[in-house]
Amino acid sequence: SEILAFAQRFAIVDEVTGQLRTPFVVQGGQVFINYAMIDTAFIQNLVLGMTLRSSAVNEQGLPLLEINIPAGKLILRGSAADGSSELANTGLKFFHGNGVTAIDLGLGV
């Protein structure tokens, strides 16, 4: 069996709260999802233009893993807030827990 719809725009509307909300919209051959919980995903091609952060944080509330795509940075932090490492397109830095640079191996050093 199939469910087919002919429309320029397709959405499912949730009226439980009295407000019209669209959990997802299909428009122009694309699907726009406001919030998604996905258990397992196999993605063939992924284009990112934002920062990815782990849900796990250290004692200071900073994410343990942070990938800043636009800046070209990868930041790894210890769970005890005892230091962090930053790999960028200009070099590699290590920081003490208080944020002071311990080692700076970079092009501009």
N, C-alpha and C positions, 0 to 999 in steps of 0.2 A: 504494500500500500504506500501511498505518497500523500503529502500535503503540499500543494502548489498554490502560489499566490501570484497574481499578475498586478504589479504596482511599480511606481517609480521609487517609492519608499515604503519599507515594511518595518513595523515595530510591534512589540508586545507591551501593553500598557498595564501597569500595576496601580489599581485604584484603592487598595486596602487602607492607605493613610488619608484618603480624600484628595491627595495631590496626584496629578498625572505624572508618572515617571516612566521613562523608557529604559529598561535594563539593557537593551541592545537595539540598534537600528541597522538595517541593511539599506544602503543607498549607493547608487552608482557602482555596483559590483564590489563594494567594500562593506565589512561588518565593523561597526563601532560599538565597543563594549565598555560601559562605565566602570565595572568592577568584575573581576573574574577570579575564581578559585580553580586552579587546574592541577590535578594530581600528577600527571605525567604528560610531557609534551615533547614531541619530536618535530623540530623546526628545521626545514631545509635551508632557508635563507632568512637571516635576521638582520635588519638594519636598525641601529640604535643611534639616537642623538641626544641621550640624556645621561644622568648618573645612576648607576646601579648600586644599591646599598644592601648589606645583609640585615636581616631582622635581628640578629644577635648583636648586642652592644657591649661595650666595656663598662667599667665602673663610672666613667665620665659621661656615659650615654652616647658615645660615638660608635658608629657601626664598626664591627671587626674587619669587614671587607668593604671597600669602596672603589668602584671603577668609574672614573670620570671620563666618559667617552670624548666630549668636546675638548677637554684639556689634555687628553692623552696620559692620564695618571692612574696608577694602581696603588692603593693605600692598604696596608695590612697593619692591624693593631692587635696588641695583646689583650686578652680578656681582663687582666688585672690592671689595666691602664698603666703598665710599667714601661711603655715605649711603643714606637710604631716605625714602620718602614714605608717609604714612598718611592715608587719607581715612576719616573716621568720620561718624556722624550728628550729631556736635557740632562738626566743623570739619576743617581740613586742617593737617597738620604735616609739616615737613621736618626730618630729622635728619642730623647729621654722622656720619661713619663710626664714631666712638667712642660713639654713642648720645645725645649731647647735642643737645637741641632747637635747631635753627637758626632756624626760623620757625614760629610758632604762630598760625594764623588760625582762631579758634574762638569759640564762643558764651560759653565760660567764661573768656575771656582778659581 
